[in-house]
Each structure stands twice: as C-alpha cells, then as structure tokens.
Amino acid sequence: MTSQHRPPRAHGLRIGLLGSYGGFNIGDEAILQCVLGCLRSHRPQAHLIVFSRDAGHTRAHQPTADEVVDWEGVPQKQVTDVLSGLNLLVLGGGGILYDGEARRYLKLVRAAQVRGVRTFAYAVGAGPLREADDREAVRTVLADMDEVVVRDEESRLVLEEVGVERDLVVTADPALLLPPEPFTAEMMRQEGVPADARLVGMSVREPGRAAENLDEGDYHALLADVADFLVRRLDSHVVFMPMERHDVRHAHAVLSRMTAPDRGRILHSAYTPGQVLGLMSHLDLVVGMRLHFLIFAAVSGLPVLPLPYAGKVFDFARRLGAPALVGVAREQVGLLLAEVDRLWDEFPQRRVDLGSRVRTLKELAGETCARCGALLDAMDRADDTAGAAGLHLLSPGPEHGVGAGDDEVPEDGVVRSRSAGREV
C-alpha cells in the first residue's frame, strides 16, 4: 500500500459511505438508510457523507445524511479532497464487487487508504468476478481494509476464488433491519389495487450484468404463466412491484402475456423503501426475482418463492429454507407451478420455521453494525493513545530534542508514525 502522512482532519468525526447510491434502486436505498442508521446509533454527532451517483436524488431521499457528494463525472480532485478529510470510509453494503464495477469503487477505497483513512466493507456482495482488472483490484484493496464483512456465503466463496487471503466475516444483508412505513388505503386506491381481494406480489427485473444469463422472452412467458396460475388457484390479483425504474417495462411485458391481465396491477408511483416494505402487510404470497423484494417479504412473514437468476438469490433462498429452482427458464414452468402450489398449502406449518430463520438473519445483519461500531471504538482508543504520546514527546528529554516526535523514515522507506504506532 502506498504510504504518506495522514493530513489533519476537520473538526469532529467524519465518515464517508460509498455504494450503489443515487441509482433509483429501492434495495440499494434501503441498504443506505440502514447503514446511515447504524452509524448514527454509534456516533450521533458524526458528520456522515454519502458518495452518490446522483447527489440530488440522495439529498431528497436520505435526510439523515449530513452531506452528499457526486463521485461520477466530476474532477477527481474534487472527490479526493473529500476523502482526505475522512476518518473512516464505509464501502457498501450491497452487491458492488462485480465485473465492470468493482475496480471503480475500489479505486476510491484505495485513494482513501493512501491518505491514511480507515476503511470498512459493510456486508458487501461479490460476483461475478471474471475480468482481470476487477480481480486484481479486489485482491489488493481488500487486503488493506480494516475489516471485510460480506453479506452471504456466495460472496465469500467468490472472493476466496479471486485470491483474497484475509479473514472474511459472513453476516447478512443490511436491509433486513429496515423499519416499515405505512402503505395506506389511499395509496392502494390510487394504484387501483383492490383492498378486499387476495393479493400476490410479483417482482420482475431487467436483464443486465447481474442477470446476464436471463432470456428475456423466456422469463416473461414463464412469469405470465405463474401469474395466471395464481389468479386461478388463489382467486387472487397480482401486484407487480418494481424495485428499479427499468423493472416497469418488464412488468408490462409479463402483464401483456397473461390470459387474465385484468387481474394484474403495476405500481407506478415512487415509494420509499419503508413504504414498499409496508405494502407487504397487504399481501398473501410473493413470487419474485429481486433480492430485496424477497427480503422485504420474508421480514413480513409471507410465503416466499424466489426465482433465482444469480448466486445472491440462491444463497438467500437457502438461508430462508425457501423452495428455489435452478434458474429462470421457460421449460421449468411445470416445476415452478408445483412449487407455488406446495408453498401455499404447506406455509401454515412452515411459518414458525421462517420466523426463526428471519430472526437469525436479522441478528447477523446487526452483527455488521456492531463490528463497525467496534472499529470506531478502536479508532477512538488509538487517537487517545496517540494524543497522550504526543503530549509526552513535546517535553525534551535526555535523548529526545524538540521535534523528535516527527515521523521517522527507516531504511525500508515506510513512513511510520511514532505517535500512532501504525503505518500510515
């Protein structure tokens, strides 16, 4: 790691948060809200700075952030100046260490590290990681972080395969701790969702780098078959719940293939993560692709059928004890309909087990917050020790003249702070 002197900090504790924020994704915004809440619980007076892809969006939707800065499409010095004033940079949480993105996030983490800023990976997700530049960035930058916490076993296995040789703590997604907000009867009415009907929630996502193996036509037809089956089997209405703006188009594509499109509704208004979580209290069952849609449903105690398109969804289904297919493909429609039928019939017996598993996952999500708080405590102790050592060194002794407290440059060329007792 490149070393240089730690610059003086602005007055007070300054903590930066870097993740997939400002991208209009409800899951990522739920994570940000929970991480901000964790940091505020440990250090109420800290100055919390969010690095966002859309600072205006983050300012409007995350009122607990003290400052929001853009980090894309702006001069690098503008970003590094902010990094230089931090005491701690928190990376994540969420799925950010994957091809094409990992190197971009970790470039900022490395910039913080060379400026003496402590770094903490907050329940991050990893994979796929096949590109050489991303793999190298992951190996080198994570090695120098104060602690790396991943949100699932799949991410740990991916990082180990890449060659990360350090302790990796596995916890759970931060959004498991999101508090719900009311989704009112008036909201239901405005969306055209009947208040007195059985409701099934459905999540459809767009193909992309995180779902590169999806065949668009196949999974649209598959989900239309599932939706029609749920309408007939449960005499239900299907509520399509977009978790990202691009999901709306794919929900319309599924609805257009249904034989009973009049029994489907697509939410079109913008809602907070807490309101989407609150809507779950109106549902009877959910089938979906988006990870945080499934997390919200599980937290709400609903029967959950995941449609795995990536490792993170497989892993969550396994930890939840939920039925999960081996993918999202048209030829699996018979198996999927049988699983939906069985899930509905057996859920009364499975409800207690689901509740127990969700409580365990929430405890793990809380462990990430506790570990971040422990790092902050350790930083406080190190600062106290450094302050005491600095006062001692101000008094010249028989072997130390004035200025002997300056950093030494030994033969190996690594600058070490005599007061802090650690490489900087």
C-alpha positions in Angstrom: 0.0 0.0 0.0 1.3 3.5 -0.9 2.1 5.4 2.3 2.0 9.1 3.1 1.4 11.3 6.1 -2.1 11.5 7.4 -3.4 15.0 6.8 -5.1 17.0 9.6 -8.8 16.2 9.9 -11.6 18.7 10.0 -13.1 19.2 13.5 -15.2 16.2 14.5 -15.6 12.6 13.3 -16.2 12.4 9.5 -17.5 9.2 8.0 -17.9 8.5 4.3 -20.3 6.0 2.7 -19.6 4.6 -0.7 -22.0 2.3 -2.5 -24.5 2.0 -5.4 -26.4 5.0 -4.1 -28.4 7.5 -6.1 -29.3 4.9 -8.7 -33.0 4.8 -8.1 -32.9 1.2 -6.8 -35.1 0.6 -3.8 -32.9 -2.2 -2.5 -29.8 0.0 -2.5 -31.6 2.9 -0.9 -32.8 0.5 1.8 -29.2 -0.5 2.5 -28.1 3.1 2.6 -30.8 4.0 5.1 -29.9 1.1 7.3 -26.1 1.8 7.2 -26.8 5.5 8.0 -28.9 4.5 10.9 -26.2 2.2 12.2 -23.5 4.8 12.1 -25.9 7.4 13.7 -26.6 5.0 16.5 -22.9 4.6 17.3 -21.8 8.2 16.7 -24.8 10.6 16.8 -22.6 13.7 16.3 -20.6 12.3 13.4 -20.6 14.1 10.1 -21.9 11.5 7.6 -21.0 12.0 3.9 -22.6 9.9 1.2 -20.8 9.5 -2.2 -23.6 9.2 -4.6 -24.2 8.7 -8.4 -27.0 11.2 -8.2 -26.4 13.7 -5.3 -29.8 15.4 -5.9 -31.7 12.1 -5.5 -29.8 11.1 -2.4 -30.3 14.5 -0.8 -34.0 14.3 -1.4 -34.4 10.7 -0.1 -31.8 10.4 2.7 -32.4 13.2 5.2 -30.1 11.7 7.8 -27.0 12.3 5.6 -25.2 15.4 6.6 -23.5 15.9 3.2 -23.8 14.3 -0.3 -21.2 14.5 -3.0 -21.2 13.3 -6.6 -18.3 10.9 -7.4 -19.0 10.2 -11.1 -18.5 12.7 -13.9 -16.7 15.2 -11.6 -13.0 16.1 -11.3 -11.0 13.5 -9.4 -9.5 16.2 -7.1 -13.0 17.2 -6.0 -13.6 13.7 -4.7 -10.1 13.1 -3.2 -10.3 16.4 -1.3 -13.4 15.0 0.5 -11.8 11.6 1.0 -8.7 13.3 2.6 -10.9 14.8 5.3 -12.4 11.5 6.4 -11.7 9.4 9.5 -13.4 6.3 8.1 -14.7 5.2 4.7 -17.5 2.6 4.7 -17.8 0.6 1.5 -21.3 -0.8 0.9 -23.3 -2.7 1.6 -24.9 -4.5 -1.2 -23.7 -6.1 -4.4 -21.0 -3.8 -5.7 -18.0 -6.1 -6.3 -18.7 -7.4 -9.7 -17.2 -7.2 -13.2 -17.0 -3.6 -14.5 -17.9 -2.0 -11.2 -15.5 -3.4 -8.6 -12.5 -1.6 -9.9 -14.4 1.7 -9.9 -15.5 1.5 -6.3 -12.1 0.2 -5.1 -10.2 3.0 -6.8 -11.9 5.4 -4.3 -11.2 3.0 -1.5 -7.5 2.9 -2.4 -7.4 6.7 -2.7 -8.7 6.8 0.9 -6.3 4.2 2.1 -3.2 6.0 0.8 -4.4 9.1 2.6 -4.5 7.3 5.9 -8.2 6.8 6.1 -9.5 3.7 7.8 -11.8 1.5 5.6 -14.5 -1.0 6.4 -16.5 -3.2 4.0 -20.1 -3.3 5.2 -21.8 -6.6 4.2 -20.9 -6.3 0.6 -21.9 -8.7 -2.1 -19.4 -10.1 -4.7 -19.6 -11.7 -8.1 -19.4 -12.4 -10.9 -15.7 -11.5 -11.0 -14.0 -12.8 -14.2 -12.3 -9.7 -15.5 -8.6 -9.4 -14.7 -8.7 -5.7 -13.7 -11.5 -6.2 -11.2 -10.0 -9.3 -9.7 -6.7 -7.6 -9.2 -8.4 -4.6 -7.6 -10.3 -6.8 -5.2 -7.2 -8.8 -4.2 -5.1 -5.7 -3.5 -7.5 -3.2 -2.0 -9.4 -5.7 0.3 -6.1 -6.9 1.7 -5.6 -3.4 3.2 -9.1 -2.8 4.6 -9.5 -2.8 8.4 -12.3 -5.3 8.1 -14.2 -7.0 5.3 -17.7 -8.2 6.0 -19.7 -9.9 3.2 -23.5 -10.5 3.2 -23.6 -14.1 2.1 -21.6 -17.3 1.7 -21.7 -16.9 -2.1 -19.7 -13.7 -1.8 -17.1 -15.2 0.5 -16.6 -18.1 -2.0 -16.2 -15.7 -4.9 -13.6 -13.6 -3.0 -11.7 -16.6 -2.0 -11.6 -17.9 -5.6 -10.3 -14.5 -6.7 -7.4 -14.9 -4.3 -8.4 -12.7 -1.3 -6.3 -14.0 1.6 -7.6 -12.5 4.7 -10.4 -13.1 7.2 -13.8 -12.6 5.7 -16.8 -12.3 8.1 -20.2 -13.5 6.7 -23.3 -11.8 8.1 -26.5 -10.8 6.2 -27.9 -8.0 4.1 -28.3 -4.7 6.0 -31.8 -4.2 4.6 -33.1 -6.9 6.9 -33.2 -4.2 9.6 -35.2 -1.7 7.6 -38.2 -0.3 9.6 -41.6 -0.4 7.7 -43.6 2.7 6.9 -47.4 2.7 6.3 -48.7 1.9 2.9 -52.1 3.4 3.3 -55.6 2.6 1.9 -55.4 5.8 -0.1 -52.2 4.6 -1.8 -53.9 1.3 -2.6 -56.8 3.1 -4.1 -54.6 5.4 -6.2 -52.8 2.3 -7.6 -56.0 0.6 -8.4 -55.2 -2.3 -6.1 -58.4 -3.8 -4.6 -58.4 -3.6 -0.8 -60.7 -6.6 -0.2 -59.0 -9.2 -2.5 -56.3 -11.8 -2.0 -53.1 -10.2 -3.3 -49.9 -11.8 -4.7 -46.8 -9.7 -5.1 -44.5 -10.3 -8.0 -41.1 -8.8 -8.8 -39.7 -8.8 -12.3 -36.2 -7.4 -13.1 -34.4 -6.4 -16.3 -31.6 -8.4 -17.8 -28.2 -6.9 -17.2 -24.7 -7.6 -15.9 -26.1 -9.1 -12.7 -28.6 -11.3 -14.6 -26.6 -11.9 -17.8 -28.0 -15.4 -18.4 -31.7 -14.4 -18.5 -33.5 -14.9 -21.7 -36.0 -12.1 -21.8 -38.7 -13.7 -23.8 -38.5 -17.0 -21.8 -38.8 -15.4 -18.4 -41.6 -13.0 -19.5 -43.6 -16.0 -20.6 -42.7 -18.0 -17.5 -43.9 -15.3 -15.1 -47.1 -14.7 -17.1 -47.9 -18.5 -16.7 -47.2 -18.2 -13.0 -49.3 -15.1 -12.6 -52.2 -16.7 -14.4 -51.9 -19.8 -12.3 -52.0 -17.7 -9.1 -55.1 -15.9 -10.3 -56.9 -19.2 -10.9 -55.6 -21.1 -8.0 -56.0 -18.5 -5.3 -58.7 -16.3 -6.9 -56.1 -13.5 -6.5 -55.0 -10.3 -8.0 -51.3 -9.9 -8.9 -49.4 -6.7 -7.9 -46.2 -6.1 -9.8 -43.8 -4.2 -7.6 -40.9 -2.5 -9.5 -37.8 -2.2 -7.3 -36.0 -0.2 -10.0 -37.3 2.1 -12.8 -36.4 -0.4 -15.6 -38.5 -3.1 -13.9 -41.7 -1.3 -15.0 -41.2 -2.1 -18.7 -40.6 -5.8 -17.9 -43.7 -5.9 -15.7 -45.7 -4.6 -18.6 -44.3 -7.3 -20.8 -45.3 -10.0 -18.4 -48.8 -8.5 -17.9 -49.3 -8.4 -21.7 -48.7 -12.1 -21.9 -51.2 -13.0 -19.2 -54.6 -14.5 -20.2 -56.1 -12.6 -17.2 -54.4 -9.2 -17.5 -57.4 -7.5 -15.8 -56.3 -9.2 -12.6 -52.9 -7.6 -12.6 -51.7 -4.1 -11.4 -48.3 -2.5 -11.8 -47.3 0.1 -9.2 -46.3 3.3 -11.0 -45.8 5.9 -8.2 -42.5 6.4 -6.4 -42.3 5.0 -2.9 -39.7 4.9 -0.2 -38.1 1.6 0.8 -40.1 1.7 4.0 -43.4 2.1 2.2 -42.6 -0.8 -0.1 -41.9 -2.9 3.0 -45.2 -1.6 4.4 -47.1 -2.8 1.3 -46.1 -6.3 2.2 -48.6 -6.3 5.0 -51.4 -6.2 2.4 -50.1 -9.3 0.5 -50.7 -13.0 0.9 -47.9 -14.5 -1.0 -44.9 -13.3 -3.1 -43.0 -14.7 -6.2 -40.0 -12.7 -7.3 -36.6 -12.1 -8.7 -35.3 -9.0 -6.9 -33.3 -9.9 -3.8 -34.7 -7.0 -1.6 -38.2 -7.7 -2.7 -37.7 -11.2 -1.3 -36.1 -9.8 1.8 -39.0 -7.5 2.5 -41.5 -10.3 2.0 -39.6 -12.7 4.4 -39.3 -10.0 7.1 -43.1 -9.5 6.7 -43.7 -13.2 7.4 -45.1 -14.0 3.9 -44.8 -17.3 1.9 -41.8 -16.6 -0.4 -41.0 -18.2 -3.7 -37.6 -16.9 -5.1 -36.9 -17.1 -8.8 -33.1 -17.3 -8.7 -31.2 -15.5 -11.5 -27.9 -15.1 -9.6 -25.9 -16.5 -6.7 -27.2 -14.0 -4.2 -30.8 -15.1 -4.7 -29.8 -18.8 -4.5 -28.0 -18.1 -1.2 -30.9 -16.1 0.3 -33.4 -18.9 -0.7 -31.1 -21.5 1.0 -30.8 -19.5 4.2 -34.5 -18.9 4.2 -35.3 -22.5 3.7 -37.5 -21.5 0.7 -38.0 -23.6 -2.4 -35.7 -22.4 -5.2 -35.4 -23.6 -8.7 -32.1 -23.9 -10.5 -32.8 -20.9 -12.7 -35.5 -18.9 -14.5 -36.3 -20.8 -17.7 -39.5 -21.5 -19.7 -39.1 -25.2 -19.6 -39.4 -25.1 -15.8 -42.9 -23.8 -15.7 -44.4 -27.2 -14.6 -42.0 -27.5 -11.7 -42.5 -23.8 -10.7 -46.3 -24.1 -10.6 -46.0 -27.2 -8.5 -43.7 -25.3 -6.1 -46.2 -22.4 -5.8 -49.0 -24.9 -5.1 -47.0 -26.7 -2.4 -45.7 -23.4 -0.8 -49.3 -22.2 -0.4 -50.5 -25.4 1.1 -47.6 -26.0 3.5 -47.0 -22.5 4.6 -49.1 -22.7 7.8 -46.7 -25.4 9.0 -43.6 -23.6 7.8 -44.5 -20.2 9.3 -42.7 -20.8 12.6 -39.5 -22.0 10.9 -39.5 -19.0 8.6 -39.8 -16.7 11.6 -36.9 -18.4 13.3 -34.7 -18.1 10.2 -35.5 -14.4 9.7 -34.6 -13.6 13.3 -31.3 -15.3 12.8 -30.6 -13.3 9.7 -31.6 -10.1 11.4 -29.1 -10.9 14.2 -26.4 -11.4 11.6 -27.3 -8.1 10.0 -27.0 -6.4 13.4 -23.5 -8.0 13.8 -22.2 -6.0 10.9 -23.3 -2.8 12.6 -21.7 -3.9 15.9 -18.4 -4.7 14.1 -18.4 -1.2 12.5 -19.1 0.3 15.9 -16.2 -1.7 17.4 -13.9 -0.3 14.7 -15.0 3.2 15.7 -14.3 2.4 19.3 -10.8 1.2 18.4 -10.1 4.3 16.4 -11.1 6.4 19.5 -8.7 4.4 21.7 -5.9 4.8 19.1 -6.5 8.6 18.9 -6.4 8.8 22.7 -3.1 6.9 22.8 -1.7 9.0 20.1 -2.7 12.2 21.9 -1.1 11.1 25.1 2.1 10.0 23.3 2.2 13.4 21.5 2.0 15.3 24.7 4.8 13.2 26.2 7.0 13.9 23.2 6.6 17.6 23.4 8.8 17.7 26.5 12.5 17.3 25.5 14.3 14.5 27.4 17.9 13.5 27.7 17.6 11.6 24.4 14.9 13.5 22.6 15.1 17.1 21.5 12.3 19.2 20.2 10.9 17.7 17.1 11.8 14.2 18.0 8.1 13.3 17.7 8.2 13.7 13.9 7.6 10.7 11.8 10.7 8.6 11.1 11.8 7.2 7.7 13.7 4.0 8.4 15.8 2.2 5.9 12.9 0.2 4.4 11.4 3.5 3.3 8.0 3.0 5.0 6.8 6.0 7.0 5.7 5.1 10.5 4.0 7.4 12.9 5.8 7.3 16.2 2.7 8.6 18.0 0.1 6.3 16.3 2.2 3.2 16.3 1.0 2.1 12.9 2.0 2.5 9.3 0.2 5.4 7.6 
